[in-house]
Amino acid sequence: MDFSILMNDYILTWSLLYGPAISEEMFNFRKKLWSAHKKEYALVDKDKGELFSDYKNFIPDDDIIYNLLFESELFTKAKKETEKYRLELLKVYDENKKELNKNIKEILRIDFKDKYNLFVVNPKSEMISIDKNSNNMIVGNTKDNKDTLINIINGMVKKELLNYNNEYKEIVDAIIELAVINEFKTRMNKTSTYEEGDQSLRYLKRQIYPYWLMYLGCDREDFTRYMMRDRIAFEIDKYTVERQLKKVDLFGFIDFCIKNQRYIIRINNIEII
């Protein structure tokens, strides 16, 4: 896994003008900018695509809004907070890089060939989003920074799996949650997080769960320990251990679940302990 944690004044500007307002003062300031410069304000949003495609050489066609914001005390304060946030994120990434890469290798088994650029914005923006047309992400939130790193990886995995047919979206989403929000986060935090995630995927995830344990390399004698850890129960004797699953990557596991979905989802005896 390779990504750079960067800060860019123009991307920060876009987030301050188009993301959730980080303060009442900023909300009022951008409202005033919009009222006085509607055309120029709208251009900032259009600049985002060009920014991501060539952020190093980006020069706006019209810099009126940028200059008005750059000259304000609100921007100076927001930038200072963003710089501090970037350093904090860098530190946490440095401290957890070895464990992150170990879990990527053991759980995801994905080779992230492309480098991702992570652009930090003000943490009060509460934003984590990835551009579908590039390997660029925008991140800024007030959550625990280790959880932020996990959410970043979640975004990267979603990007890697964009090519799956929408027909299988629920299965793909459920497996991504099992992989990142549940197992990955459980290992990073040293406590089970299998109750977290989209509640609409809860039942489907529990249907897939026995096979997910096989994917993780669990033998039959390991199942009870994992069920107790994650507070998910199923009748072990009803399942044949698919030993080949521990040899495939996340893409292979998704393909297995799609191919065998009628067999996997018909089992209805899974429950919360």
C-alpha positions as a Python dict, from the first residue, in 0.01 Angstrom:
ca = {
    (1, 'M'): (0, 0, 0),
    (2, 'D'): (141, 336, -99),
    (3, 'F'): (-18, 675, -47),
    (4, 'S'): (96, 1030, 16),
    (5, 'I'): (-66, 1252, 276),
    (6, 'L'): (-76, 1598, 119),
    (7, 'M'): (-228, 1940, 162),
    (8, 'N'): (-327, 2172, -123),
    (9, 'D'): (-467, 2525, -84),
    (10, 'Y'): (-701, 2490, -381),
    (11, 'I'): (-849, 2159, -264),
    (12, 'L'): (-881, 2304, 85),
    (13, 'T'): (-1068, 2598, -71),
    (14, 'W'): (-1306, 2364, -254),
    (15, 'S'): (-1383, 2179, 71),
    (16, 'L'): (-1444, 2500, 264),
    (17, 'L'): (-1683, 2631, -2),
    (18, 'Y'): (-1862, 2309, -100),
    (19, 'G'): (-1821, 2074, 195),
    (20, 'P'): (-2008, 2094, 527),
    (21, 'A'): (-1943, 2434, 689),
    (22, 'I'): (-1673, 2404, 956),
    (23, 'S'): (-1817, 2695, 1157),
    (24, 'E'): (-2097, 2947, 1160),
    (25, 'E'): (-1847, 3215, 1056),
    (26, 'M'): (-1742, 3013, 753),
    (27, 'F'): (-2105, 2946, 663),
    (28, 'N'): (-2182, 3318, 668),
    (29, 'F'): (-1862, 3404, 481),
    (30, 'R'): (-1929, 3167, 194),
    (31, 'K'): (-2292, 3278, 180),
    (32, 'K'): (-2167, 3632, 134),
    (33, 'L'): (-1922, 3519, -137),
    (34, 'W'): (-2200, 3336, -320),
    (35, 'S'): (-2428, 3639, -312),
    (36, 'A'): (-2162, 3871, -450),
    (37, 'H'): (-1986, 3638, -697),
    (38, 'K'): (-2221, 3361, -808),
    (39, 'K'): (-2050, 3291, -1141),
    (40, 'E'): (-1698, 3287, -996),
    (41, 'Y'): (-1811, 3078, -697),
    (42, 'A'): (-1955, 2810, -928),
    (43, 'L'): (-1622, 2789, -1114),
    (44, 'V'): (-1450, 2658, -800),
    (45, 'D'): (-1662, 2344, -810),
    (46, 'K'): (-1582, 2294, -1178),
    (47, 'D'): (-1211, 2327, -1098),
    (48, 'K'): (-1217, 2013, -884),
    (49, 'G'): (-1180, 1771, -1177),
    (50, 'E'): (-882, 1959, -1321),
    (51, 'L'): (-732, 1988, -973),
    (52, 'F'): (-734, 1613, -926),
    (53, 'S'): (-605, 1536, -1274),
    (54, 'D'): (-300, 1765, -1238),
    (55, 'Y'): (-289, 1921, -892),
    (56, 'K'): (83, 2010, -915),
    (57, 'N'): (33, 2238, -1215),
    (58, 'F'): (-317, 2366, -1149),
    (59, 'I'): (-374, 2737, -1211),
    (60, 'P'): (-737, 2861, -1194),
    (61, 'D'): (-880, 3045, -1494),
    (62, 'D'): (-1044, 3285, -1251),
    (63, 'D'): (-885, 3339, -908),
    (64, 'I'): (-1126, 3597, -763),
    (65, 'I'): (-1287, 3360, -512),
    (66, 'Y'): (-957, 3195, -423),
    (67, 'N'): (-793, 3529, -350),
    (68, 'L'): (-1086, 3656, -143),
    (69, 'L'): (-1070, 3341, 68),
    (70, 'F'): (-689, 3328, 90),
    (71, 'E'): (-685, 3684, 225),
    (72, 'S'): (-934, 3611, 502),
    (73, 'E'): (-854, 3526, 864),
    (74, 'L'): (-1097, 3235, 839),
    (75, 'F'): (-878, 3069, 575),
    (76, 'T'): (-561, 3131, 776),
    (77, 'K'): (-718, 2963, 1078),
    (78, 'A'): (-863, 2674, 875),
    (79, 'K'): (-528, 2614, 704),
    (80, 'K'): (-342, 2612, 1035),
    (81, 'E'): (-586, 2354, 1175),
    (82, 'T'): (-548, 2148, 856),
    (83, 'E'): (-168, 2151, 873),
    (84, 'K'): (-186, 2030, 1234),
    (85, 'Y'): (-431, 1756, 1133),
    (86, 'R'): (-201, 1643, 850),
    (87, 'L'): (93, 1606, 1088),
    (88, 'E'): (-121, 1409, 1334),
    (89, 'L'): (-239, 1177, 1056),
    (90, 'L'): (117, 1129, 934),
    (91, 'K'): (228, 1035, 1284),
    (92, 'V'): (-51, 781, 1332),
    (93, 'Y'): (17, 634, 987),
    (94, 'D'): (387, 605, 1070),
    (95, 'E'): (309, 431, 1399),
    (96, 'N'): (64, 184, 1242),
    (97, 'K'): (209, 134, 893),
    (98, 'K'): (359, -207, 969),
    (99, 'E'): (36, -343, 1116),
    (100, 'L'): (-175, -187, 839),
    (101, 'N'): (33, -357, 569),
    (102, 'K'): (28, -688, 758),
    (103, 'N'): (-353, -681, 774),
    (104, 'I'): (-381, -580, 409),
    (105, 'K'): (-168, -881, 319),
    (106, 'E'): (-356, -1125, 545),
    (107, 'I'): (-715, -1001, 507),
    (108, 'L'): (-749, -817, 177),
    (109, 'R'): (-470, -986, -19),
    (110, 'I'): (-497, -698, -266),
    (111, 'D'): (-189, -558, -435),
    (112, 'F'): (-256, -183, -454),
    (113, 'K'): (-43, -116, -760),
    (114, 'D'): (-136, 249, -798),
    (115, 'K'): (-25, 519, -557),
    (116, 'Y'): (-305, 709, -384),
    (117, 'N'): (-289, 1078, -300),
    (118, 'L'): (-462, 1165, 24),
    (119, 'F'): (-548, 1535, 44),
    (120, 'V'): (-628, 1644, 397),
    (121, 'V'): (-882, 1919, 454),
    (122, 'N'): (-999, 2080, 775),
    (123, 'P'): (-1097, 1803, 1021),
    (124, 'K'): (-1424, 1982, 1101),
    (125, 'S'): (-1532, 1921, 740),
    (126, 'E'): (-1615, 1559, 829),
    (127, 'M'): (-1532, 1438, 479),
    (128, 'I'): (-1388, 1115, 344),
    (129, 'S'): (-1438, 1072, -29),
    (130, 'I'): (-1249, 923, -321),
    (131, 'D'): (-1253, 1052, -676),
    (132, 'K'): (-1386, 787, -916),
    (133, 'N'): (-1168, 910, -1201),
    (134, 'S'): (-835, 914, -1017),
    (135, 'N'): (-657, 774, -713),
    (136, 'N'): (-712, 1090, -512),
    (137, 'M'): (-898, 1111, -185),
    (138, 'I'): (-1019, 1398, 34),
    (139, 'V'): (-1007, 1336, 407),
    (140, 'G'): (-1092, 1552, 703),
    (141, 'N'): (-1276, 1441, 1015),
    (142, 'T'): (-1265, 1457, 1390),
    (143, 'K'): (-1271, 1081, 1448),
    (144, 'D'): (-985, 887, 1603),
    (145, 'N'): (-702, 899, 1349),
    (146, 'K'): (-653, 522, 1350),
    (147, 'D'): (-1020, 484, 1254),
    (148, 'T'): (-963, 744, 984),
    (149, 'L'): (-684, 531, 837),
    (150, 'I'): (-919, 232, 832),
    (151, 'N'): (-1184, 443, 654),
    (152, 'I'): (-920, 549, 402),
    (153, 'I'): (-841, 184, 329),
    (154, 'N'): (-1215, 119, 301),
    (155, 'G'): (-1234, 388, 31),
    (156, 'M'): (-936, 239, -151),
    (157, 'V'): (-1091, -109, -150),
    (158, 'K'): (-1421, 30, -283),
    (159, 'K'): (-1228, 199, -564),
    (160, 'E'): (-1051, -127, -651),
    (161, 'L'): (-1389, -305, -673),
    (162, 'L'): (-1574, -45, -881),
    (163, 'N'): (-1576, -271, -1186),
    (164, 'Y'): (-1811, -529, -1037),
    (165, 'N'): (-2156, -528, -1192),
    (166, 'N'): (-2414, -328, -996),
    (167, 'E'): (-2625, -644, -996),
    (168, 'Y'): (-2395, -777, -723),
    (169, 'K'): (-2356, -451, -531),
    (170, 'E'): (-2510, -583, -208),
    (171, 'I'): (-2279, -884, -197),
    (172, 'V'): (-1973, -671, -275),
    (173, 'D'): (-2069, -410, -14),
    (174, 'A'): (-2127, -681, 248),
    (175, 'I'): (-1787, -838, 182),
    (176, 'I'): (-1609, -503, 192),
    (177, 'E'): (-1766, -442, 533),
    (178, 'L'): (-1664, -785, 656),
    (179, 'A'): (-1310, -724, 533),
    (180, 'V'): (-1245, -367, 644),
    (181, 'I'): (-1505, -236, 890),
    (182, 'N'): (-1526, -569, 1070),
    (183, 'E'): (-1215, -793, 1051),
    (184, 'F'): (-955, -527, 966),
    (185, 'K'): (-1081, -289, 1233),
    (186, 'T'): (-1114, -574, 1485),
    (187, 'R'): (-746, -657, 1445),
    (188, 'M'): (-636, -294, 1458),
    (189, 'N'): (-844, -213, 1767),
    (190, 'K'): (-796, -549, 1941),
    (191, 'T'): (-1171, -582, 2000),
    (192, 'S'): (-1448, -714, 1776),
    (193, 'T'): (-1627, -458, 1558),
    (194, 'Y'): (-1853, -704, 1379),
    (195, 'E'): (-2161, -517, 1503),
    (196, 'E'): (-2057, -210, 1302),
    (197, 'G'): (-2166, -126, 949),
    (198, 'D'): (-2473, -73, 736),
    (199, 'Q'): (-2766, -235, 917),
    (200, 'S'): (-2932, -320, 586),
    (201, 'L'): (-2640, -557, 513),
    (202, 'R'): (-2651, -723, 855),
    (203, 'Y'): (-2843, -1036, 756),
    (204, 'L'): (-2645, -1089, 435),
    (205, 'K'): (-2315, -1054, 621),
    (206, 'R'): (-2422, -1323, 866),
    (207, 'Q'): (-2507, -1554, 579),
    (208, 'I'): (-2160, -1503, 432),
    (209, 'Y'): (-1982, -1512, 770),
    (210, 'P'): (-1908, -1891, 789),
    (211, 'Y'): (-1743, -1875, 446),
    (212, 'W'): (-1565, -1556, 548),
    (213, 'L'): (-1403, -1750, 833),
    (214, 'M'): (-1292, -2012, 581),
    (215, 'Y'): (-1144, -1732, 369),
    (216, 'L'): (-950, -1613, 675),
    (217, 'G'): (-802, -1962, 702),
    (218, 'C'): (-1006, -2094, 995),
    (219, 'D'): (-1043, -2468, 1041),
    (220, 'R'): (-1358, -2621, 1186),
    (221, 'E'): (-1211, -2620, 1538),
    (222, 'D'): (-1154, -2240, 1512),
    (223, 'F'): (-1516, -2153, 1437),
    (224, 'T'): (-1646, -2148, 1795),
    (225, 'R'): (-1372, -1911, 1910),
    (226, 'Y'): (-1449, -1666, 1630),
    (227, 'M'): (-1825, -1692, 1686),
    (228, 'M'): (-1775, -1603, 2053),
    (229, 'R'): (-1546, -1315, 1959),
    (230, 'D'): (-1786, -1166, 1706),
    (231, 'R'): (-2115, -1266, 1877),
    (232, 'I'): (-2238, -1446, 1565),
    (233, 'A'): (-2358, -1808, 1584),
    (234, 'F'): (-2418, -2070, 1317),
    (235, 'E'): (-2454, -2450, 1312),
    (236, 'I'): (-2104, -2568, 1231),
    (237, 'D'): (-2211, -2916, 1119),
    (238, 'K'): (-2420, -2771, 836),
    (239, 'Y'): (-2110, -2634, 662),
    (240, 'T'): (-1844, -2805, 457),
    (241, 'V'): (-1511, -2630, 495),
    (242, 'E'): (-1414, -2486, 157),
    (243, 'R'): (-1037, -2510, 201),
    (244, 'Q'): (-957, -2339, -128),
    (245, 'L'): (-1096, -2010, 5),
    (246, 'K'): (-791, -1943, 222),
    (247, 'K'): (-582, -1942, -96),
    (248, 'V'): (-777, -1676, -289),
    (249, 'D'): (-768, -1298, -262),
    (250, 'L'): (-1065, -1071, -190),
    (251, 'F'): (-1162, -1069, -558),
    (252, 'G'): (-1166, -1450, -559),
    (253, 'F'): (-1380, -1460, -247),
    (254, 'I'): (-1631, -1220, -399),
    (255, 'D'): (-1644, -1434, -714),
    (256, 'F'): (-1707, -1742, -498),
    (257, 'C'): (-1994, -1573, -314),
    (258, 'I'): (-2151, -1447, -635),
    (259, 'K'): (-2125, -1789, -799),
    (260, 'N'): (-2269, -1968, -494),
    (261, 'Q'): (-2506, -1698, -372),
    (262, 'R'): (-2822, -1912, -388),
    (263, 'Y'): (-2661, -2180, -176),
    (264, 'I'): (-2503, -1935, 72),
    (265, 'I'): (-2804, -1710, 125),
    (266, 'R'): (-3064, -1987, 161),
    (267, 'I'): (-2921, -2092, 500),
    (268, 'N'): (-3132, -1912, 762),
    (269, 'N'): (-3017, -2033, 1102),
    (270, 'I'): (-2765, -1762, 1181),
    (271, 'E'): (-2827, -1556, 1491),
    (272, 'I'): (-2669, -1308, 1729),
    (273, 'I'): (-2552, -1468, 2053),
}
